Structures are given as C-alpha cells and as structure tokens.
C-alpha cells in the first residue's frame, strides 16, 4: 500500500458561490458573483405586460464575465425612482418619507397588492428557476430597499400571514435556485428551506442585542439553518473601509463569520478602492466552504482519498466529483457518485475507485465541476483546480 499525505495550503482567491461580492460591474479584484437591484416596474409594466429585457441584459453582462448574479427586485428604494407598477398605484395607499434620503413607501398590508406580487413571483420562477446565470435570489419587494422593514413606519409592513404567503410562493416557484430573505426574525421561517442575508454585517450581527442577526437566528431556532440554506449579506457601508484597511470594525469580522456561517458578502469598497489584494482575498476566503484532498491510498488496483471541508459552511449547489484520467495529453472524465452538498463543515468523505479498468494513464487527478465552473481546492496544483493523485 502507498499512502500519500497532502499538505494543506489554503486557496486564496475567488471560488463559486462564496467570497466577497461587488455591485454589478467590471473590477480588477476577483470575484465569482455580482449583485444587482432592479425596480419591479422595470419588469412588471402592467397587469398583463411583463418585459424582461433590462433584467436579461444584466444577467448576460454578468455571465459574460464568467460570474453569476445575486438578484433583488425592489419597489421602494430611498433616493431612487419609485418602483411600483402604474396599475397598482390607484389600489395602494402611498406615503412620502424623508428618512434615508427620502422617497415613497406604500401600505404593504394590502391583499390585492400581495396577490399581485405572488402572481409575479410565480411567473418569475417559471422563467428563471434553475437558470445557471443566477446564484441566489433575494426575496426583496417588501420595505425600504426590499429589506423587509418600513422603519420607522412598521405598521405599513404586511401581516405575518401575508409575509408567509410570499415566502411560500417563492419556494414553490423556485425549486432549484436558492432563495434568501433579509430577516430571520419570524418564527414561521423554521419550516422553510430559505437562506438569509445580514445587510448590517460587522455592525449588528453578533448576539449582543435582541434585534441583532445572530440573536434572531438563535431565538427562532434557525442557528443550524445554514446547513442546508445559504447565509450572505453586506458589510455595513460605514464599516467597509475600516475592514479593507485593517482597522477595527464595530464588530469583529472573524467573529461575525464564525457566528453566522456566512458564505458571501457584498463589500463594494473593496472593489472601488486600491487595496492590498492578498489581504482582501484572505478575508474573502474565510467565507463559506473550503475543500481539500488528503490521505490518498493506492493499494493494488484501488485508489482512495478523502475530501474534507474545513470551511464554515457547506456548498449549496451540487458539483460533479470528477476523476480525470490523463493519457497521451488526452483527458477522460469519470464522474464519481457523491452529492457535494452533504459535505458539511469539519466533515469528510472517502472516495474509492477501482483503476483496473484503466489500462494506461500518465496521471490521475480530481476536480469539482458544475456548469463550466470549477472549485479551486485548497491543495490544488498549479492549474488551480486539480489535485494530482498519483502517476503510474
């Protein structure tokens, strides 16, 4: 028997569905995803007229950069043009406000409005569920920025019953694409496979006050929800430059990552500023999964090896586990049977394969692949995506 121990070398760089994220655009700093907002009335033009052109253009722009999109549709965005479709304006009470730069908000506790939003969600899901250009969809639609709050006019929020109807509609419409909602403060969320986004990361994340993100997760028995559902968010804007220039944030970044099991974070300042990219990549790489190969065993015709996850979260989309057989500069790909989503943090899985059927090969290697995306393993070789297992 030959046993080959692999040295762990943390991969520092971008990887699918994890890490730091910018708003839509081209930047020098690497990422795997880009975030964009879009107003509902840019899509839902009238009751019977839906136009996806602007939405499609944004998805295509991001996909052409080999990235995937995180998407949020809004109605009320302070300082921006009101996003309510014209045909709904006569059916819903509207209010001007001055907070956050000002804008127009609406009375969301309106059954006709909720029913129209649910109809839209159903159409949205039929068109885009499983679209490989989209990483995650945030529920949006409700409250300032689509963040599910109307502060300081909380009375304008939908009822708990109405909010649950919206969550249910999203999860019926999107069975493949992962859905996320801003607040884990509702008890009914426990029964749904839905992720969360903390948009005040490093500011009101840690469990020191009742309204903080982790407090709400724990209070509503959602602390282990990350095992099947993604946690993301945004570093609070006033904390972003502190973090990227290695200054103290209101809450410690690493403590927030550990307590939330967060996979990705919007941090626009990192992409706007000239920063130490190695330092930024190191911060980014602490998010989400971290896969690597260890304990390769070769005994007679059997090769086996362990795949470990020492990150803070699993991955939420399945990747093919591929044994790559190289011979005469040609590669044959053999898919190994395993659902990568099952590999939870601090867990491992041993693969075993009979190589007797492979008469000749120059090299065996392993990769994780999905929709032309490849995960960089933490002890990958110089190509960034393959771990050399053995040479015969």
Phi, psi and omega in degrees: 000139175248127177243126182244112176277136180259136177278128179285125174228108186303129176282125181244107183164189183276147178216152184302137171064023177207166173098188179286146187228135173261168165291158186311132180154171180260128184224164177282329181284137181289148169204168176252346183224160173225147183252141170214148170264157168207140180288143180302321184284359171277346180245304180274093187281317177209179185305324184242019185225108179241127181238123185259007190304309182294320178298313179299318181299321179292317178299315181295320179300315181293317183294328178294340175268013181062031176246166172245162189256142164254128194237138170222127176261133183236162170249312182249116176229110181309136179079349179253165180301139182300137188255015181279129176303143186303321185292346179266346187296329180278352184255353186229138177290135182242149182220134172278149177218159182251343181298151175060023181100352174092158179166199178237131173240172186226164176277101183285347181277063188222115187297324179295316178300311181300317179297321179291322177295321179294321175300317179296316180301319179298316178294319178304312182294319180299327182274325192239357179299127180082004178296123186285359174276344185253127176275303183217148174243125175271140185305315177055212175067319188257130172082178178303132181060010187071027184259015173062041168209150179240027184307133007267008181260068184298339181293347180276352180291151174299161175291165176303320179299316180292320178297319179294325176299321180293314178301313180300318180298316178300316186283338172285320184285327183242099181264342180251315180283133183284135181252144181226149178231154188294309191250130174269033189267359183257129184297329183293344183294339182305326186271003183244143173277086182220142179268177182226154174231122179269103184268012171233044183298138184072010181233310177222053183259309189288156188280061179254343178222158186300325185270359181289154189302309183291325175302315180294320176303311184289319181300326184256022176057041181245011185297332179258011181297333182296344181296335179234351187223137188289148169245129177221206177149203180219132171297128181311129188310318182286351177261349188296311182293328176300315183293314186287340176255021171060041174250163184290126173271167182304318174239146183293127183303311185292326175293322179293319178297313182297319184283335181260340189056047187283141180258331182207156180214133169286130177210079188300326182301327180295331182268340179273327188265157169279112186229168174287102187297324179298318178295316180295316179297325178295316176298315183297321184290346178286347182274147170070206183287164173207101185261142170205162183262141176211167173051061176281128180238133177236113181227113184054246182258009184252127171246134178221156181199159182255134170256123183247151171240109178249023176276193181260356184208162170280181168262148190256359172235142182284137175245146174289134175265114192243128168266118183261121180255117181255129177208127181052044178064018174247148181240127172253130182258126178244120182279127177264143188278105175192139176266107187298336180297340181281348184277092185280165179304141179063028175236168181214163177220134180261123173270147176218135184215134178275115184266009181301325183288346179266101188293320181220141170201152177267332185199144171244136178217170187230139178214160177243118190224145176200125175048048180067012174258144179230134177274128174280115179282154186287351169234042180289161178277191186298340178283347175086352184222001181231142174251122180289125181266315179192165173233130183259000000 
